[in-house]
Amino acid sequence: MIALTCGEPAGIGPEIAASAWAALRGSVPFFLIGDPGHLPAGVPVAVIETPEGAAGVVAEALPVLAHPFAGPRTPGQPQPAQAQGVIDVIARGVALVRAGRASALCTAPIHKQALQEGAGFAFPGHTEFLAHLGGVGRVVMMLASPALRVVPVTIHIPLAGVPRALTAELLEETIRITRAALIADFGIAAPRLAVAGLNPHAGEGGRMGREEIETIAPVLDRLKAEGMDLRGPLSADTMFHAAARAGYDAAIAMYHDQALIPVKTLDFDRGVNVTLGLPFIRTSPDHGTALDIAGQGVASPASLIEALRLADTLARARG
């Protein structure tokens, strides 16, 4: 069974959890950790005492491992009193997965500002909190869809800060973690990685920047000597069309938008956020809390469905 955390109650998490269950009906078995009272009216719910109780009811009702929150759901308006509950649900989900009582963790979106203001949340985001709970110092974000898998080396920093943050050590660590996950979790015995340059035309021989010459290429040469199948540094504007994508299993991009624009353009509704480098499987839909449409019944569960399916696939591959 996959443990699905409820995320921000004021967002679309409760709605898409219910819609995902209705679409899957146990074909991908999962249970929700959260407050049953936050779910939309009319959804068949089975409150379970333990994760093990989910298997017998998931085909007929959404299994919910009850975690009471302070007050009712208020769509579109996060409540400070509920912030600690969101944090506690994530910690509870991680504990269950690490104890072997769930096969993977799938997380509904959180609202970082609401957690910081309501509970003094001390982490930049979801991923950093999960790394802390998992006891690891470095994790990697992958955006995966049927059309493309892509990993940004630097993530949520200003574009002006990317050249300074892009070190040889960071790039090498990102490549190693990505390659290891492709082998262990995606079942790819000999991963092929395409590595983008930082500058237009991959620096054009130093005329448009020297990061490719001084930082990226030396790392790739060293790792190729170990037997890794690496291509690059490549010009980012020519590595995401269909023929190019057929030549690699994942792309390594240098910064956030270089990675996320192509995957969201190619397959916006089915993109999944996967955290690589954790001691457990974690996936998440590739969207936010969508407070502006919460409670209206119009939110698409497509990305959450794909996140649950991928969590199931990765957990089976990891065994």
Number of C-alpha atoms within 10 A of each C-alpha: 22 27 29 28 30 30 25 30 33 25 29 30 29 27 23 25 24 21 22 21 26 16 14 16 17 20 11 20 21 30 30 30 26 25 23 21 15 20 21 17 10 7 15 15 18 19 19 18 12 13 20 12 16 25 14 11 18 24 17 14 20 28 28 27 23 18 16 16 20 13 12 14 22 14 21 19 15 20 20 15 16 22 27 18 23 25 19 14 24 27 16 16 24 24 15 19 20 18 10 11 16 22 23 29 28 30 26 28 23 25 21 18 15 21 25 17 13 16 17 12 17 11 14 12 16 15 19 16 17 20 19 13 16 17 11 13 10 15 18 22 20 24 24 25 23 12 15 21 23 26 28 23 24 25 19 12 11 10 12 8 10 18 16 8 16 18 18 17 10 13 22 17 16 22 23 14 16 25 23 17 21 20 15 15 18 19 15 14 11 14 20 18 21 25 27 27 27 25 21 14 19 24 19 15 11 14 11 14 18 16 21 23 17 13 17 24 18 13 18 22 14 12 16 13 9 9 9 18 16 19 19 19 23 20 18 24 14 13 20 20 11 12 10 11 17 13 13 19 18 23 27 27 25 25 23 18 16 19 25 23 11 20 23 19 10 18 16 17 19 21 29 31 27 24 21 26 22 21 13 20 24 29 29 27 24 24 15 16 20 16 18 13 14 22 19 11 12 11 16 14 22 19 23 30 24 24 28 28 20 25 27 23 17 23 22 14 13 16 9
